Amino acid sequence: MEVRIERLDHYGRGITHINNKICFVENTLENEICKIKILNEKNKFIEAKTETIKEKSSDRIEEECPYSNICGGCFLNHMTYKKENEFKENKIKNIIEKYTSISPSKVTKIKYKERDYYRNKITLHGNSVLGYKKEKTNEIVKIDKCLIANKTINKIIDLIKDEKEIEEIVIKTSNDENNIMISITGKTNKLNELLEIANVLRINNEYKTKEKTIINQIGNKKYYEGLDSFFQINKDLTKELYDEIVNYIKDKKYKNVLDLYCGTGTIGIYLSDYVEKIIGVDNNKSNIEDANNNKKLNNCNNIEFICNKVENVINIFKDIELIVVDPPRKGLDDKTRNYLKTINPKSIIYVSCDPITLARDLNILNETYEVKTITPFNMFPRSYHCESVAVLERK
Ligand SMILES: C[S@@+](CC[C@H](N)C(=O)[O-])C[C@H]1O[C@@H](n2cnc3c(N)ncnc32)[C@H](O)[C@@H]1O
């Protein structure tokens, strides 16, 4: 069957219509004419794959990655980087338009850096072969290299790629790639080689190195990072994202600031030179341990950390002028969202990795706060994910 692709959905899949049903066609671009094969027909939608593309879009490029659309990671390898950034900016605008009463004109130009070799962390799974899990399955796709993992991680992939008894391996590096952390579940026959290169090596929960953390740098701040602590995975763009917040707050001389879902305290410490006092909250013990060490490492005396769920402590704060939130994908819970309004800070900065939950939360906060800007950050090139930073001011 021959179809014309009308537009892309939020996952970057082409959309067309067959017999009045919406049909999703992977790996296609707007206006392409394709011969497709139906894979799955449900009551409300159809899923199809392309057999041949009869008329190609000028935004189409050759896919460099041998695991494209197979390994479950990158689904936008077939479009130019320019097109990818346009797609993501429009995706945020469309979501804001569809799910909120906020004008999509508040979405500013997308920010981006390198398309390749940007990740400072990967996890590979093993079951006689070592690789990534195919999307929504437990099937492992063996990989020999990864275009989005940084070059140091790729050297480690090359070293361990034929191992048969590793069940899971997490490889992390500092943003400058000078420090390496590796955690293995299962067995490796490359122990000596890994000990030579890794600053931190943990096998089946037992540390084989004296060190348990590495140091990562963003701008003029240094951060300890452990194998289990959260750290932004884009080694190039994180500084830009944090600078976006600094640029907004630097002349405002805020007295009391909250950094909610603070991870290892990275944002709070980054902002600490510009405000009087900050409190960071995260529910992960290992993150808060790192955050307290980071505080010392940066001689930062105006920040305190609380290890608890945000929703358990949000009601104790008073006289707060700025709140930064950086929640996980599910966004803010009802209690936290309501308390943000009760605390009534002058400004809220919302860092989000899921535009749908961001839109839901902004639409509610919009009753008392004006959304000034929503800036998309392409923190995850080649994937359909996109980070955003929204700036809200009390009406
Ligand atoms: C997206 S990360 C933010 C990290 C940090 N702001 C950064 O830039 O590195 C989300 C964080 O929320 C924490 N978290 C998840 N649910 C939470 C909750 N209910 N209360 C407090 N922290 C939570 C996680 O431990 C994680 O560190």
The ligand as a Gaussian input file, in Angstrom:
#p B3LYP/6-31G(d) Opt

LIG

0 1
 C       15.860000      14.633000      37.194000
 S       16.692000      14.245000      38.667000
 C       17.271000      15.839000      39.167000
 C       18.730000      15.962000      39.460000
 C       19.401000      17.286000      39.634000
 N       18.537000      18.410000      39.721000
 C       20.508000      17.470000      38.591000
 O       20.410000      18.382000      37.738000
 O       21.483000      16.708000      38.637000
 C       15.375000      13.891000      39.710000
 C       15.769000      13.621000      41.152000
 O       14.568000      13.498000      41.906000
 C       14.794000      12.579000      42.961000
 N       13.429000      12.178000      43.395000
 C       12.540000      11.377000      42.769000
 N       11.364000      11.374000      43.436000
 C       11.512000      12.187000      44.499000
 C       10.651000      12.610000      45.567000
 N        9.387000      12.187000      45.643000
 N       11.134000      13.469000      46.485000
 C       12.424000      13.894000      46.414000
 N       13.280000      13.540000      45.437000
 C       12.829000      12.702000      44.487000
 C       15.681000      11.526000      42.361000
 O       16.437000      10.901000      43.375000
 C       16.556000      12.350000      41.398000
 O       17.760000      12.716000      42.006000

